[in-house]
Amino acid sequence: MFRKLGTLAVAAIAGTAIATGALAQDFSFKFQSSDPAGNPNFILQQGWAESVKEKTGGRVVIELLPVESIVAHNETQDAIAAGILDGHVTDTSYFSGKDPAFGLIANPVGAWSAPEEMFDFMSSGGGKELMNELLEPYGLHFIGATTPGLEAFVSKVPLNGVDDLKGLKVRAPEGLVQQVFAAAGAAPVNLPGSEVFTSLDKGVIDAADYSVFSTNQAQGLHDVAPNPVYPGFHSMPLVEISISKAKWDALPDDLKTALEESVAAFAQVQVAALAENDMKAVEAAKAGGKITVSDWPAEERAKFRTIATGEWAKVAERSESARKVYDTLTGYLKEKGLMQ
């Protein structure tokens, strides 16, 4: 199914190819994803890479590699700066150790109730400019943002509200997401996505902030953690598509525009494809009778958001960049009526 979606994504994203008179390859880039091969997100990302080739008439070719093909999931930024990789498709939270601002902009837990809100912030609320201010000192340029959407939550044990998080060993990206879970009483663990299934199966962790419901289902996570929370109460990650700044600067303007347009189109394709599959996966899980899906009541979701927003301000005190992200983000949310 997802391979078909990947093919459809190429057609949806590519649009009209840039007229070149020939299919000569002018630029070849090696990107690494933070998702493993076979993961639905990775398959859709491969569709984006193919769409770039079609959209540019073959002038730009991107080889997309799965997580840890060249370096670890949290080392791609350094690898791009060193010229080992040309770009990445990754959760920005993985670089919170370098600057807490990465964690705050990547996943301001509780801020977004729909992907469109985050996309609008990135395109017209100052988010894109913030990303480049953060990335360019490390030798990267931010092309655009995508997201798998509002994540579900995977758990081996029943979770019916915030109190059930106390003492829970939960896999979560480093930075703000871990900080919020810790503030809620959980015990966060930093693991790459490729280790989530094994860690749940062996009892290393009790739960995981991993991906959307359909992806969790496709990866077999519900087989070892049959108490998911859906819709998710916590997370909608910013997945950045970034490239070496030097190689971006070397591109002609028409190819820069083509890459930006391809990412914007891919974001819509990814969100729509995974949302449709979420609905089907939830229906199948409930019908199977082996999985108990919990939907937190509004008051429990409000409790978690209150914890989360209290942590944003703490992150803002840790660096000048984090303060700028906090001010820009909260200003946008207040202007849009999304925050008191």
Order of alpha helices (4+ residues) and beta strands (2+ residues): alpha-beta-alpha-beta-alpha-beta-alpha-alpha-alpha-beta-beta-beta-alpha-beta-alpha-beta-alpha-alpha-beta-alpha-alpha-alpha-alpha
